[in-house]
Amino acid sequence: LSELLLLTSMVKYVGAIAGNKTTGMVAAVLLGTNPVFILTSLSGMETPLYLGVILASMYQLAKRNFAAGTSIAAIAVWVRFDGILVYAISLLWSFYGHLPEIKACPGRTMRGFFPSVALVSGYFLFGYLVFAEPIPTSVQRKALTSPSVFSPQWVDGAVIVAKEFVLAALGRNYSYVAYTPAWILVLPLGIGVCVVVRN
């Protein structure tokens, strides 16, 4: 279901910014048929759900539906704690998009943000009441054991991630698939090009 949410959100968001749904469908087909995506989706991680929620939020923000966009971004905080960055960016984007309305009628405009604030506040309140910590222990542990930004260990890790990203794009990612040929991606790319050219 999470993958379906991700692909549907991708069709809608990419279609909204590109001006037609065909482009969104091509993007969803390219992602949905990527061997690395298929294999990692079977692992049970929350990544497809997280990305689907982010894209759904971006779609609402692109449609200038700021209350829905920020509320969906607040749900991203419940999926993964680093969704707090997504929420903060959606709030800033919404305030910027609402600037004339905020100046004209601040009270009415700000009421549209209450659902998202309530969702994020509920997250922290739940953590405090249930675990006696508003920030999850897993996030605290990662923060304590992570190397400082731009330290030699951090740079080494960034290089490994960048290398794996490039190899995954080429179909040769060592972590998930050993020497998967890049030609597997040619079929969905060809179908996507044919659909775009036809329309």
N, C-alpha and C positions, 0 to 999 in steps of 0.2 A: 504494500500500500504506500509506503514511503517513496519508493521509486516512481510510482504512478503520480503521486503528488508533485514530485520533482519535475518529471517530464511534462505534466500538464501546466505547471507554473512556468516552465521554460517556454512552452509554446505560447502562452498568453503574454509573458513579459517580452520575449524577443519579438513576437508579433506586434506588440504595442509600440515598441521603440523603432522597429523596422518599417512599420506601416502595413504589413500584411502577415497573415498567419502562416503562409507557406515557409517563410524564413524561420519562424519559430518551430515549425514541424521538422525542417531540415536539421536545425540545431538539436532538437530532441532525439531525432533518429541517430545523429552522429554520436550523441552521448549514450543513448540506450543500447547501441550496438557495439560500443567500445568494449573490447574484451576485458580490460582492466576494471572498468566500471562494473561489468557483469560479475566478475569474480569477487570484487570487494563488496558488492551489494549482498552477496550470499553470506557474508561474514556476520551479519546481524548488527553492525554498528549503526549509530544514529546519524551518520553523515548524510544519507539521502533525505531523511526527514528534515534535518537542519538546513540543508541547501534548498529544499522545497519551500520551507517556511520563509527563508530569506528572499527567494524569488517571488513568492506570493506577496510579500511586503513591498518589494520593489515594483511589482506590477501595480499595486494600489497607489503607491507614491507617484508612479509615472502617469496614472490616470488622475492625479491631483486629489485623490481621496485620502487625505492626510490622516484622518481619525482611524480609518481601517488600516492604513499602512503602518502607523505607529503601534496599533494594537497587535497586529500580526508580528511585528518586530519584537514586541514584548513577549510573545509566545516563544520566540527564538531563545530568550533568556532561560525559559523553563526547559528547553531541549538541551542546550549547552550553555554553561555560564559565560563563555566568551561572546555569546549573543548580546551581552550588555553593550558591546561595541557597535553591533548592528542597530540596537535600540537607540543608542546615543546619536549615531549618524542619521537615523530616520527622524529623530526629534529635531536635530539641527536643520535637516533638509526641509522638514515640515514648517518649522518656524520661519525659515527663509522664504518658503513658498507662500506662507500666510502673512507675511510682513504687512501688506496694506490692510488686511482685515484686522490684524492685531492692533494696528494703530487706530483704526476706525472704531472697532468694538471689541476691546480686549477680553471682556468677561465671557461673551458668547463664544468667541473663537477658542479660548482656552478650555472651555468645558468639553470640547471635542477630544482633548488629550487625556481627560480623566480616566477613561477605560484602560489606556495603556499604562498610565501611572499606577493604577490600582493593580494591574497584573504584575508589574515589576515589584511593587511594594508587597504584594501577596507572596511573591517568591522569597523575598528576604524575611518576611514575617514567618513563613512556614519553616524556613531553615533555622530561624532563631528559636521558635517554639518546639520543634521536633528534635533538632540536633544541638541546640544551644549555641549555634554559630550561624550567622546570616550568610557567610561565604562558605561554600562546600569545602570539606576537608581535602578532597582530591585537588581542588584548585590551590589551596594553601600549600600542599605538599609539592605540587609542580613548581610553584613560585619559589619555594625554598631550595629545591634541587636543580633548578634551571641555571645555566651559566649566564653571566652578565652579557648584555647585548654588545656585540662586536668584540667579545673576548675571543681568544684563539679557539676555544671549544665551540663557541657559538658560530664562528665563521666556518669551522670544519663541518658542523651540522648543516649549516645553510648550503654549503657546497654539495653535500651529499643529497639533500632534498632537491636542489636545482638539477643535479645530474639525474636523479630518479624521475623527475618531472619530464625532462627531455627524453629520456629513454622510454617512459610510458607513452609519450606522444608518438614515438617511433614504433611502439609495439614491442619493445625489448626491455621492459622493466624487470629487474632481477628479483624484486621483492615478491611479485605476484605471479608473473608469467616468465618462464625462461625462453627467450628467443622466439616469442610470438611474431610471426612475420607481419610487416607493415601492410602487406597487400590485403589483409582482412578488412582494413578500413577503407579500401578503395570502393567496395560495393556500396556501402551507405553513402559515401561521398558522390559516387556516380549517380545514384538514385536522386540524391538531393540536387545535384546540378541539373539533371533532366527535368525535375519538377520546377525548379526556378526558371529554367529556359522556356519551358512550355507555358508558364504563366506570365 
